[in-house]
Amino acid sequence: MNKIYLIVLAVWLGLVGVPAASAHEFSGYVSGEMQLFPENPNHAGQRDQSASLAFQAEYYHEFKNGSSFTFVPFYRLDSADAKRTHFDIRELTYLCCMRISNCGSGCARSSGR
């Protein structure tokens, strides 16, 4: 888990060093979820309540030449389920625009419909 934080920090520090050439865009959301069960749990380890918080941020930067960079981290904290508490990178892409053609590199989460 510490490696993930170091990668995120390195990416962020790299972005801070980018000169203010064109557009910097920040967006995101925070959401909460709570579950309450009126009856007592039937099995050991079950809880009668749980809560979770989710945080997602998005950073988008467009360079003067039309190239762009997008970074979307996500973090969920769950009070009842340790497997549900996690950090991941939903999108990390770089699109390079050149006179002749465009090329891109990165990873993104797809809904796969």
C-alpha positions as CSV (number, residue, x, y, z in Angstrom):
1,M,0.0,0.0,0.0
2,N,2.9,2.4,0.7
3,K,4.1,2.0,-2.9
4,I,0.8,3.2,-4.2
5,Y,1.0,6.4,-2.0
6,L,4.6,7.0,-3.4
7,I,3.4,6.6,-7.0
8,V,0.5,9.0,-6.4
9,L,2.9,11.5,-4.7
10,A,5.4,11.2,-7.6
11,V,2.7,11.8,-10.2
12,W,1.3,14.8,-8.2
13,L,4.7,16.4,-7.7
14,G,5.3,15.9,-11.4
15,L,2.1,17.8,-12.2
16,V,2.9,20.6,-9.8
17,G,6.2,21.2,-11.7
18,V,4.3,21.5,-15.0
19,P,4.3,25.2,-16.1
20,A,0.9,26.8,-16.3
21,A,0.6,26.4,-20.1
22,S,-3.0,25.9,-20.8
23,A,-5.9,24.3,-18.9
24,H,-5.8,22.7,-15.4
25,E,-9.1,21.2,-14.3
26,F,-9.9,19.7,-10.9
27,S,-13.1,17.9,-10.0
28,G,-14.3,15.1,-7.9
29,Y,-16.8,13.9,-5.4
30,V,-17.3,12.5,-1.8
31,S,-20.1,10.2,-1.0
32,G,-21.3,8.4,2.1
33,E,-23.3,5.3,2.7
34,M,-24.9,3.9,5.8
35,Q,-26.7,0.7,6.5
36,L,-28.8,-0.1,9.5
37,F,-30.4,-3.4,10.2
38,P,-33.4,-3.5,12.6
39,E,-32.8,-7.2,13.7
40,N,-29.8,-8.6,15.5
41,P,-27.1,-10.4,13.4
42,N,-27.6,-14.2,12.9
43,H,-23.9,-15.1,12.5
44,A,-20.7,-14.2,14.3
45,G,-18.9,-11.4,12.6
46,Q,-22.0,-9.7,11.2
47,R,-22.8,-6.2,12.3
48,D,-26.2,-4.5,12.7
49,Q,-24.8,-1.3,11.1
50,S,-22.1,-0.2,8.7
51,A,-20.9,3.0,7.1
52,S,-18.6,3.9,4.2
53,L,-17.1,6.9,2.6
54,A,-15.9,7.2,-1.0
55,F,-13.6,9.9,-2.4
56,Q,-12.8,10.3,-6.1
57,A,-10.8,13.2,-7.5
58,E,-10.0,14.0,-11.2
59,Y,-7.1,16.1,-12.5
60,Y,-7.1,17.0,-16.2
61,H,-4.4,19.1,-17.9
62,E,-4.3,20.1,-21.6
63,F,-1.0,21.3,-22.9
64,K,-0.5,24.1,-25.5
65,N,0.1,21.5,-28.3
66,G,-3.2,19.8,-27.6
67,S,-1.8,16.8,-25.7
68,S,-3.5,16.0,-22.4
69,F,-3.0,14.2,-19.1
70,T,-5.7,12.7,-16.9
71,F,-5.4,11.3,-13.4
72,V,-8.4,9.8,-11.4
73,P,-7.6,8.3,-8.0
74,F,-10.3,6.6,-5.9
75,Y,-10.4,5.7,-2.2
76,R,-13.2,3.9,-0.2
77,L,-13.2,3.5,3.6
78,D,-15.6,0.9,5.0
79,S,-16.3,0.4,8.7
80,A,-17.5,-3.2,8.5
81,D,-15.7,-4.8,5.6
82,A,-11.9,-4.6,5.3
83,K,-12.1,-6.1,1.8
84,R,-14.2,-3.1,0.7
85,T,-11.7,-0.6,2.0
86,H,-9.3,0.1,-0.9
87,F,-7.4,2.6,-3.1
88,D,-7.2,2.4,-6.8
89,I,-6.4,4.5,-9.9
90,R,-9.5,4.7,-12.1
91,E,-7.7,6.5,-14.9
92,L,-4.1,7.5,-15.7
93,T,-3.7,8.5,-19.3
94,Y,-1.5,10.7,-21.5
95,L,-2.6,11.6,-25.0
96,C,0.1,13.0,-27.2
97,C,-1.0,15.1,-30.2
98,M,1.4,15.6,-33.1
99,R,1.1,17.2,-36.5
100,I,0.9,13.8,-38.3
101,S,-1.0,11.6,-35.8
102,N,-2.0,11.1,-32.2
103,C,-0.9,8.5,-29.8
104,G,-1.9,7.7,-26.3
105,S,-0.7,5.7,-23.3
106,G,-2.2,4.8,-20.0
107,C,-4.9,2.7,-18.3
108,A,-8.6,3.4,-17.6
109,R,-11.5,1.6,-16.1
110,S,-14.1,0.5,-18.6
111,S,-17.8,-0.3,-17.8
112,G,-17.7,-3.2,-20.4
113,R,-21.4,-3.0,-21.4
